[in-house]
Amino acid sequence: MSQTLEALTAELWELEARLRLGGGEAKIERLHAQGRLTARERVAALLDPDSPFLEIGLLVAYDQYDGQAPAAGVVTGIGRCHGREIVVVANDPTVKAGAWFPETITKMLRAQEIAMRCRTPIVYLVDSAGVNLPYQGGVFPGQYGAARLFYYNSLMRRHLRIPQLAAVMGQCIAGGAYLPALSDVIVMVEGTSFMGLGGVNLVRGATGQSSDPEALGGARMHTEVSGVAHYREPDDRACLARLRRLVAELPPPPPRVVAVGEARPPQRDPREAYQLLPVDHRLPYEAEAFLDTLLDADSFDEFQPDHAREMICAQARIEGIPVGLLANRRGLIKSSGAAPPRFGGIVYRESAEKAAYFIETCNRHRRPLLFVQDVSGFMVGVEAEQSGIIRAGAHFVEAMATATVPKLVLTVNHASGAGYYAMAGQGFDPNFIFSLPTGRMGVMEGESAVMALFSAQLEKLKAAGQSPDAALQSEMDKVRATYEAQLDAKFAAARGFCDAVLAPEDVRPMLKLALETCLNQPGPHLGPFVLTGTQLPD
């Protein structure tokens, strides 16, 4: 049964509140008794007071490990420090002592990729017991295992010249020690920090040497003897204050190439989205009305408004920041002349060509792209194929894939089939992907899957004048239920398919922060590895 956007949002907020407690109140109290802060308290102290924090991957792994890995044991996101956008990675010591699950690596890599794509300083707040040994097979080996973190460290340090600051605020053991060691500056906390390739017990077993933690890897040893660390602070708050000073002393970011205008409030209150979007995702709604909750008032200027109306292409602004907007209309769309109406949410040949041309124009003008997805796929059938839909679709995909301006995605309802790909699906490296709680990401809907899997059987039964028996009905119901669960926006967020699920009232401020983060990179980029100054063809 479909739920309202309001009900889905309330459910999301309840889940997020639970996840933000990390390992639970008892472990938080234990940390406070030691004079230490939680991961989220550390992030808050690092960032400017009352500034927004865009948490990336809060829902990752929430439905795995019997609920024992909230947020995969690491807080990652974007905030502002001295007014400057920074990426933050903070291990959560209340979750398995901050040990790395496989998804912990995924989240940390995602944070590093954001820093690389956006040329944004990154700060590591390290407090981790290292690899979560029962899951080492998903952490240690592989191209995107833990080693990839150090590869990205090295690229940022040597080639991309992205500032990396690290604070060891608890344990930092084994290979994890390379994360701060490959940063520009290391700060340690006296009495609570430990950094070493092996802990006391491992060293005793491997070498027979007995030592205490301070002599082996404490803050005083590393600042006075080894010289590995650069600053020693008496407690967490002093450590974070030091980091804030270090951020303030960084060279300023390059000037932005996009002319940001005066921000205006939207035409409609963002909370009106709760009434604008229908309970049943299959029902139509007025796309322009929903866009009025996102965009600055009077900034919407539609491109080719009378052609291929199922696809909206427009210049607009969000908090004064110019964007090239692509969105899907839903419902039946009237065509000109005697042409039959078209289905909204479907990409036709003309809408694919229109979108491709618009993307290429925005790319030449260095205008960021915002894809507001509610797409069910490309049109199929004899007429569609004869119209050249494959070639037009390829043009759409290529224009989107090779655009070198920032690309952001917001999923409203559907993100289905190849239409999801063309509207900047995750595989095409958009800078950020967000979803409303109503977002549904998948190849197709459950009912369509039932027809694809069981149509032959159902046709035979129909020809024989029979109905599905209880066993077949049960199989079809299981398929529907499986698809319904996997189409849930929380399911996608739990697997890192989107960065965050946002309530309607949070979309504008988070889009603003995301766009401003992207604008730290004044040049073109394809993925995270294009070096500053490299020229790419338009």
C-alpha positions as CSV (number, residue, x, y, z in Angstrom):
1,M,0.0,0.0,0.0
2,S,1.4,3.4,-0.9
3,Q,2.3,5.9,1.8
4,T,2.1,9.6,1.7
5,L,5.2,11.7,1.4
6,E,4.5,13.0,4.9
7,A,4.4,9.4,6.4
8,L,7.5,8.4,4.5
9,T,9.3,11.5,5.8
10,A,8.3,10.8,9.4
11,E,9.5,7.2,9.0
12,L,12.8,8.5,7.6
13,W,13.4,11.0,10.5
14,E,12.7,8.3,13.1
15,L,15.3,6.1,11.5
16,E,17.9,8.8,11.1
17,A,17.5,9.9,14.8
18,R,18.2,6.3,15.8
19,L,21.2,6.0,13.5
20,R,22.7,9.3,14.8
21,L,23.0,7.7,18.3
22,G,25.6,5.4,16.8
23,G,26.4,2.6,19.3
24,G,23.8,3.8,21.7
25,E,23.4,6.1,24.7
26,A,25.4,3.9,27.1
27,K,28.5,4.0,24.9
28,I,28.1,7.8,24.4
29,E,28.0,8.2,28.2
30,R,31.1,6.1,28.5
31,L,32.9,8.2,25.9
32,H,31.9,11.4,27.7
33,A,33.1,9.9,31.0
34,Q,36.6,9.7,29.4
35,G,36.4,13.4,28.5
36,R,36.0,12.6,24.8
37,L,33.4,13.8,22.3
38,T,31.3,11.6,20.0
39,A,31.9,11.7,16.2
40,R,29.0,14.0,15.5
41,E,30.0,16.3,18.4
42,R,33.4,16.5,16.9
43,V,32.0,17.4,13.5
44,A,29.8,20.0,15.0
45,A,32.7,21.6,16.9
46,L,34.8,21.6,13.7
47,L,32.2,23.4,11.6
48,D,30.9,26.9,11.9
49,P,28.1,27.3,14.5
50,D,24.6,26.9,13.1
51,S,25.9,26.1,9.6
52,P,24.3,23.3,7.6
53,F,25.9,19.8,7.5
54,L,25.2,17.6,4.5
55,E,25.7,14.1,5.8
56,I,26.6,11.6,3.1
57,G,25.6,8.0,3.6
58,L,23.8,8.2,6.9
59,L,21.6,5.2,5.9
60,V,24.4,3.1,4.6
61,A,24.3,-0.5,6.0
62,Y,21.4,0.4,8.4
63,D,19.6,-2.8,7.4
64,Q,22.7,-5.1,7.5
65,Y,24.7,-6.7,10.3
66,D,21.6,-7.1,12.5
67,G,21.6,-3.3,12.9
68,Q,25.0,-3.3,14.6
69,A,26.6,-1.0,12.0
70,P,24.7,2.3,12.2
71,A,26.1,4.6,9.4
72,A,28.7,1.9,8.9
73,G,30.6,3.4,11.9
74,V,31.7,6.6,10.2
75,V,30.3,10.0,9.7
76,T,31.0,11.6,6.3
77,G,29.7,14.8,4.8
78,I,30.2,18.4,3.8
79,G,30.0,21.5,6.0
80,R,31.6,24.9,6.3
81,C,34.6,25.9,8.4
82,H,35.3,29.7,8.5
83,G,32.8,29.9,5.7
84,R,34.7,27.5,3.5
85,E,33.2,24.2,2.3
86,I,35.1,21.2,3.6
87,V,34.6,17.4,3.4
88,V,34.7,15.6,6.8
89,V,35.4,12.0,7.7
90,A,34.9,11.1,11.3
91,N,35.1,7.5,12.7
92,D,32.5,6.7,15.3
93,P,34.2,5.0,18.3
94,T,30.8,4.0,19.7
95,V,30.3,1.5,16.8
96,K,32.7,-1.5,17.3
97,A,35.4,1.0,18.4
98,G,35.3,2.6,15.0
99,A,36.4,-0.6,13.2
100,W,36.0,-0.7,9.5
101,F,33.2,-2.6,7.9
102,P,33.3,-3.1,4.1
103,E,30.7,-0.3,3.8
104,T,32.9,2.0,6.0
105,I,35.5,1.9,3.2
106,T,32.8,2.6,0.6
107,K,31.7,5.7,2.6
108,M,35.2,7.0,3.1
109,L,36.1,6.5,-0.6
110,R,32.9,8.4,-1.5
111,A,34.0,11.3,0.7
112,Q,37.5,11.4,-0.8
113,E,36.0,11.4,-4.3
114,I,33.8,14.4,-3.5
115,A,36.9,16.2,-2.3
116,M,38.8,15.3,-5.5
117,R,35.9,16.2,-7.9
118,C,35.2,19.5,-6.1
119,R,38.8,20.4,-5.1
120,T,37.7,20.8,-1.5
121,P,39.8,20.4,1.6
122,I,39.2,17.2,3.5
123,V,39.5,16.7,7.2
124,Y,39.9,13.2,8.8
125,L,38.9,12.8,12.5
126,V,40.5,9.4,13.1
127,D,39.3,7.1,15.9
128,S,39.3,3.5,14.7
129,A,40.5,0.1,15.9
130,G,41.3,-0.8,12.3
131,V,39.8,-3.6,10.2
132,N,36.7,-5.3,11.6
133,L,38.4,-8.7,11.4
134,P,35.3,-10.9,10.9
135,Y,34.7,-8.9,7.7
136,Q,38.3,-8.5,6.6
137,G,37.6,-10.2,3.3
138,G,35.4,-7.2,2.2
139,V,37.8,-4.6,3.6
140,F,41.4,-5.5,2.9
141,P,41.7,-6.9,-0.7
142,G,40.3,-5.7,-4.0
143,Q,40.6,-2.6,-6.2
144,Y,38.2,-0.7,-4.0
145,G,39.4,-2.1,-0.7
146,A,41.2,-0.1,2.1
147,A,44.3,0.4,-0.1
148,R,42.2,2.7,-2.4
149,L,42.0,5.2,0.5
150,F,45.7,5.6,0.5
151,Y,45.8,5.8,-3.3
152,Y,43.4,8.7,-3.1
153,N,45.4,10.2,-0.3
154,S,48.5,10.1,-2.5
155,L,46.7,11.5,-5.6
156,M,45.3,14.4,-3.6
157,R,48.7,15.1,-2.0
158,R,50.9,14.9,-5.0
159,H,48.9,15.7,-8.1
160,L,45.6,17.4,-7.1
161,R,47.1,19.5,-4.3
162,I,44.0,19.2,-2.2
163,P,44.6,20.0,1.5
164,Q,44.2,17.0,3.8
165,L,44.2,17.6,7.5
166,A,44.1,14.7,10.0
167,A,43.4,14.5,13.8
168,V,44.1,11.3,15.6
169,M,41.5,11.5,18.4
170,G,41.6,7.9,19.6
171,Q,43.0,4.7,18.1
172,C,44.7,4.6,14.8
173,I,46.1,1.2,14.2
174,A,47.9,-0.8,11.5
175,G,47.3,0.2,7.8
176,G,44.8,2.8,9.0
177,A,47.8,4.9,10.2
178,Y,48.6,5.7,6.6
179,L,45.4,7.7,6.3
180,P,46.8,10.5,8.6
181,A,50.4,9.8,7.5
182,L,49.5,10.7,3.9
183,S,47.8,13.9,5.0
184,D,49.5,17.3,5.1
185,V,49.2,17.8,8.9
186,I,48.6,15.5,11.8
187,V,47.2,16.7,15.2
188,M,47.1,14.3,18.2
189,V,45.3,14.4,21.6
190,E,47.4,13.9,24.7
191,G,46.4,10.9,26.8
192,T,43.8,9.5,24.3
193,S,45.6,9.2,20.9
194,F,47.4,6.2,19.8
195,M,48.9,5.8,16.3
196,G,51.0,2.7,15.4
197,L,51.3,-0.1,12.8
198,G,50.8,-2.5,15.7
199,G,49.3,-2.3,19.1
200,V,50.9,-3.3,22.4
201,N,49.7,-6.9,22.2
202,L,50.6,-7.4,18.6
203,V,54.1,-6.0,19.2
204,R,54.6,-8.3,22.2
205,G,53.5,-11.3,20.2
206,A,55.5,-10.4,17.1
207,T,58.7,-9.1,18.6
208,G,58.6,-10.0,22.3
209,Q,58.9,-6.3,23.2
210,S,56.8,-5.0,26.1
211,S,55.8,-1.4,26.0
212,D,53.1,0.9,27.1
213,P,50.8,2.7,24.6
214,E,52.3,6.2,25.2
215,A,55.8,5.0,24.5
216,L,54.8,3.0,21.5
217,G,52.4,5.4,19.7
218,G,51.2,8.2,22.0
219,A,50.8,11.9,21.2
220,R,53.9,12.9,23.1
221,M,56.1,10.3,21.5
222,H,55.0,11.1,18.0
223,T,55.4,14.9,18.5
224,E,58.7,14.8,20.4
225,V,60.5,11.6,19.3
226,S,59.3,10.2,16.0
227,G,58.2,13.5,14.5
228,V,55.3,11.8,12.7
229,A,52.7,14.1,14.2
230,H,52.9,17.9,14.0
231,Y,50.7,19.2,16.9
232,R,49.7,17.9,20.3
233,E,46.6,19.2,22.0
234,P,45.3,18.5,25.6
235,D,41.8,17.4,24.7
236,D,39.2,17.0,21.9
237,R,38.0,20.6,21.9
238,A,41.5,22.0,21.7
239,C,42.3,19.6,18.9
240,L,39.3,20.7,16.9
241,A,40.1,24.4,17.6
242,R,43.6,23.7,16.1
243,L,42.0,22.1,13.0
244,R,39.8,25.2,12.6
245,R,42.9,27.4,12.7
246,L,44.6,25.2,10.2
247,V,41.6,25.5,7.8
248,A,41.6,29.3,8.2
249,E,45.3,29.4,7.2
250,L,44.8,27.4,4.0
251,P,45.3,29.2,0.7
252,P,42.0,30.6,-0.6
253,P,40.0,28.6,-3.2
254,P,40.1,29.8,-6.8
255,P,37.5,32.3,-8.0
256,R,34.2,30.8,-9.1
257,V,33.5,30.9,-12.8
258,V,29.7,30.9,-12.3
259,A,28.1,34.3,-11.6
260,V,25.9,33.8,-8.5
261,G,23.1,36.2,-8.3
262,E,20.8,37.4,-5.5
263,A,19.0,34.6,-3.8
264,R,15.2,34.7,-3.8
265,P,12.8,32.5,-1.8
266,P,10.9,30.0,-3.9
267,Q,7.5,30.7,-5.4
268,R,5.9,28.0,-3.1
269,D,6.8,27.0,0.4
270,P,8.8,23.7,0.1
271,R,6.4,22.1,2.5
272,E,3.7,22.3,-0.1
273,A,5.4,19.3,-1.8
274,Y,3.7,17.2,0.8
275,Q,0.3,18.1,-0.8
276,L,1.6,18.4,-4.4
277,L,2.9,14.8,-4.8
278,P,0.2,12.1,-5.0
279,V,0.0,9.2,-2.6
280,D,0.1,6.8,-5.6
281,H,3.4,7.2,-7.5
282,R,1.6,6.2,-10.7
283,L,-0.7,9.2,-10.6
284,P,0.1,12.5,-12.4
285,Y,1.0,15.8,-10.7
286,E,1.9,19.3,-11.9
287,A,5.7,19.2,-12.3
288,E,5.9,23.0,-12.6
289,A,4.2,23.4,-9.2
290,F,6.7,21.0,-7.6
291,L,9.6,22.9,-9.2
292,D,8.2,26.1,-7.7
293,T,9.1,24.6,-4.3
294,L,12.8,24.2,-5.3
295,L,13.7,27.1,-7.5
296,D,14.1,30.8,-6.8
297,A,11.0,32.7,-7.6
298,D,10.8,34.1,-11.2
299,S,14.0,32.3,-12.2
300,F,12.4,29.5,-14.3
301,D,13.0,30.1,-18.0
302,E,12.0,27.1,-20.1
303,F,13.9,26.1,-23.2
304,Q,11.7,25.0,-26.2
305,P,8.6,25.0,-24.0
306,D,6.3,23.9,-26.9
307,H,8.5,21.1,-28.2
308,A,8.7,17.6,-26.7
309,R,6.9,18.8,-23.6
310,E,7.3,15.6,-21.7
311,M,10.9,16.8,-21.0
312,I,11.4,20.1,-19.2
313,C,14.6,21.9,-20.0
314,A,15.1,25.3,-18.3
315,Q,17.5,27.8,-17.0
316,A,16.8,28.5,-13.3
317,R,18.5,29.5,-10.0
318,I,18.7,27.9,-6.6
319,E,19.6,30.4,-3.9
320,G,21.0,32.6,-6.6
321,I,23.1,29.9,-8.2
322,P,22.4,29.3,-11.9
323,V,21.6,25.8,-13.0
324,G,20.5,24.1,-16.2
325,L,17.4,22.1,-15.1
326,L,16.1,18.9,-16.7
327,A,12.9,17.4,-15.3
328,N,10.2,15.0,-16.4
329,R,6.5,16.0,-16.7
330,R,4.1,13.3,-15.6
331,G,0.6,12.4,-16.9
332,L,-0.7,12.6,-20.4
333,I,1.0,15.4,-22.4
334,K,-1.0,17.0,-25.2
335,S,0.8,17.1,-28.6
336,S,0.5,19.7,-31.3
337,G,-1.7,19.2,-34.3
338,A,-3.2,15.7,-34.8
339,A,-0.3,13.9,-33.1
340,P,-1.4,11.6,-30.3
341,P,-0.8,12.6,-26.6
342,R,2.4,11.4,-25.0
343,F,3.1,9.7,-21.7
344,G,4.9,11.9,-19.1
345,G,7.9,10.3,-17.5
346,I,8.8,8.6,-20.8
347,V,11.7,9.7,-23.0
348,Y,10.8,9.9,-26.7
349,R,13.2,10.6,-29.6
350,E,12.4,14.3,-29.7
351,S,12.7,14.7,-25.9
352,A,16.1,12.9,-26.0
353,E,17.4,15.2,-28.8
354,K,16.0,18.3,-27.0
355,A,17.7,17.2,-23.7
356,A,21.0,16.4,-25.5
357,Y,21.1,19.8,-27.2
358,F,20.3,21.6,-23.9
359,I,23.0,19.8,-22.0
360,E,25.6,20.6,-24.6
361,T,24.6,24.3,-24.5
362,C,24.8,24.4,-20.7
363,N,28.2,22.7,-20.8
364,R,29.6,25.3,-23.2
365,H,28.2,28.1,-20.9
366,R,29.8,26.3,-17.8
367,R,26.3,26.1,-16.2
368,P,25.9,23.3,-13.6
369,L,23.2,20.8,-14.4
370,L,20.4,19.7,-12.1
371,F,18.4,16.5,-13.1
372,V,15.0,16.2,-11.3
373,Q,14.2,12.6,-12.0
374,D,10.7,11.1,-12.4
375,V,11.4,8.9,-15.3
376,S,10.0,5.5,-16.2
377,G,12.2,4.8,-19.2
378,F,12.5,5.3,-22.9
379,M,9.6,4.7,-25.3
380,V,9.4,1.3,-26.9
381,G,7.4,-0.1,-29.8
382,V,7.5,-0.2,-33.6
383,E,7.0,3.5,-34.1
384,A,9.6,4.4,-31.4
385,E,12.2,2.1,-32.9
386,Q,11.5,3.4,-36.4
387,S,11.9,6.9,-35.2
388,G,15.5,6.2,-34.3
389,I,15.0,6.2,-30.5
390,I,18.2,4.2,-29.9
391,R,20.4,6.8,-31.7
392,A,18.6,9.7,-30.0
393,G,18.9,8.0,-26.7
394,A,22.6,7.4,-27.3
395,H,23.0,11.2,-28.1
396,F,21.3,12.0,-24.8
397,V,23.5,9.7,-22.8
398,E,26.7,10.8,-24.5
399,A,25.9,14.5,-23.9
400,M,25.2,13.9,-20.3
401,A,28.1,11.6,-19.7
402,T,30.7,13.9,-21.3
403,A,29.4,17.2,-19.8
404,T,32.3,18.5,-17.7
405,V,30.2,20.8,-15.5
406,P,28.9,19.8,-12.1
407,K,25.9,17.4,-12.2
408,L,23.4,17.0,-9.4
409,V,20.4,14.6,-9.2
410,L,17.2,14.7,-7.2
411,T,14.8,11.7,-7.6
412,V,11.2,12.6,-7.0
413,N,9.4,9.3,-7.7
414,H,10.7,7.0,-10.5
415,A,14.3,6.4,-11.5
416,S,13.7,3.4,-13.8
417,G,15.3,1.7,-16.7
418,A,17.6,3.4,-19.2
419,G,15.8,6.7,-18.5
420,Y,17.5,6.7,-15.1
421,Y,20.8,6.3,-16.8
422,A,20.2,9.2,-19.2
423,M,19.0,11.4,-16.4
424,A,22.5,11.2,-14.8
425,G,22.3,7.8,-13.0
426,Q,25.0,7.0,-10.5
427,G,27.2,5.1,-13.0
428,F,27.8,8.4,-14.8
429,D,29.5,10.0,-11.8
430,P,27.2,12.9,-11.0
431,N,28.6,15.1,-8.2
432,F,25.7,14.3,-5.9
433,I,22.6,12.2,-5.9
434,F,19.7,12.9,-3.6
435,S,16.2,11.4,-3.3
436,L,12.9,12.4,-1.7
437,P,11.5,9.6,0.5
438,T,9.2,8.8,-2.4
439,G,12.1,7.9,-4.7
440,R,11.9,4.5,-6.4
441,M,15.1,3.3,-8.1
442,G,15.0,0.1,-10.1
443,V,14.9,-1.5,-13.6
444,M,11.1,-1.6,-13.4
445,E,8.1,-1.6,-11.1
446,G,7.0,-4.9,-9.4
447,E,3.9,-5.3,-11.6
448,S,6.0,-5.0,-14.7
449,A,8.4,-7.6,-13.3
450,V,5.5,-9.9,-12.7
451,M,4.4,-9.6,-16.3
452,A,8.0,-10.1,-17.6
453,L,8.5,-13.2,-15.5
454,F,5.0,-14.9,-15.5
455,S,3.3,-13.6,-18.7
456,A,3.8,-16.9,-20.6
457,Q,2.2,-18.9,-17.7
458,L,-0.6,-16.4,-17.4
459,E,-1.3,-16.4,-21.1
460,K,-1.6,-20.2,-21.1
461,L,-4.0,-20.1,-18.1
462,K,-6.1,-17.5,-19.8
463,A,-6.3,-19.4,-23.0
464,A,-7.5,-22.4,-21.0
465,G,-10.0,-20.3,-19.2
466,Q,-8.2,-20.8,-15.9
467,S,-6.9,-18.5,-13.2
468,P,-3.5,-18.7,-11.3
469,D,-3.6,-21.2,-8.5
470,A,-2.5,-20.4,-4.9
471,A,1.1,-21.5,-5.5
472,L,1.5,-19.3,-8.6
473,Q,-0.3,-16.4,-6.9
474,S,2.1,-16.7,-4.0
475,E,5.2,-16.6,-6.3
476,M,3.9,-13.5,-8.0
477,D,3.2,-11.8,-4.7
478,K,6.7,-12.6,-3.5
479,V,8.1,-10.9,-6.6
480,R,5.9,-7.8,-6.0
481,A,7.0,-7.7,-2.4
482,T,10.7,-8.0,-3.2
483,Y,10.5,-5.3,-5.8
484,E,8.6,-3.0,-3.5
485,A,11.2,-3.4,-0.8
486,Q,14.1,-2.8,-3.2
487,L,12.4,0.2,-4.8
488,D,12.3,2.0,-1.4
489,A,14.5,5.1,-1.3
490,K,16.0,3.9,2.0
491,F,17.1,0.6,0.3
492,A,19.0,2.6,-2.3
493,A,20.6,4.9,0.4
494,A,21.6,1.8,2.5
495,R,23.7,0.6,-0.4
496,G,25.1,4.0,-1.4
497,F,23.1,4.4,-4.6
498,C,22.2,7.9,-3.4
499,D,24.0,10.2,-1.1
500,A,21.1,11.2,1.1
501,V,17.3,10.9,1.3
502,L,16.0,14.5,1.9
503,A,12.7,15.8,3.2
504,P,11.2,18.5,1.0
505,E,12.1,21.4,3.3
506,D,15.7,20.3,3.3
507,V,16.2,20.0,-0.4
508,R,17.0,23.7,-1.2
509,P,19.6,24.2,1.6
510,M,21.3,20.9,0.8
511,L,21.3,21.7,-3.0
512,K,22.8,25.1,-2.2
513,L,25.6,23.6,-0.1
514,A,26.2,20.9,-2.7
515,L,26.3,23.4,-5.6
516,E,28.7,25.7,-3.7
517,T,31.0,22.8,-2.9
518,C,31.0,21.9,-6.6
519,L,31.9,25.5,-7.5
520,N,35.3,25.2,-5.7
521,Q,36.4,23.5,-8.9
522,P,36.5,26.2,-11.5
523,G,37.7,24.0,-14.4
524,P,36.2,21.0,-16.2
525,H,36.4,17.5,-14.7
526,L,35.6,13.9,-15.8
527,G,35.6,11.8,-12.7
528,P,38.0,12.7,-9.9
529,F,41.3,12.4,-11.7
530,V,41.5,15.3,-14.2
531,L,44.3,17.5,-13.0
532,T,43.8,21.2,-12.3
533,G,44.4,23.2,-15.5
534,T,43.8,20.2,-17.8
535,Q,41.8,21.3,-20.8
536,L,39.0,19.1,-22.1
537,P,37.2,19.7,-25.4
538,D,33.6,21.1,-25.1
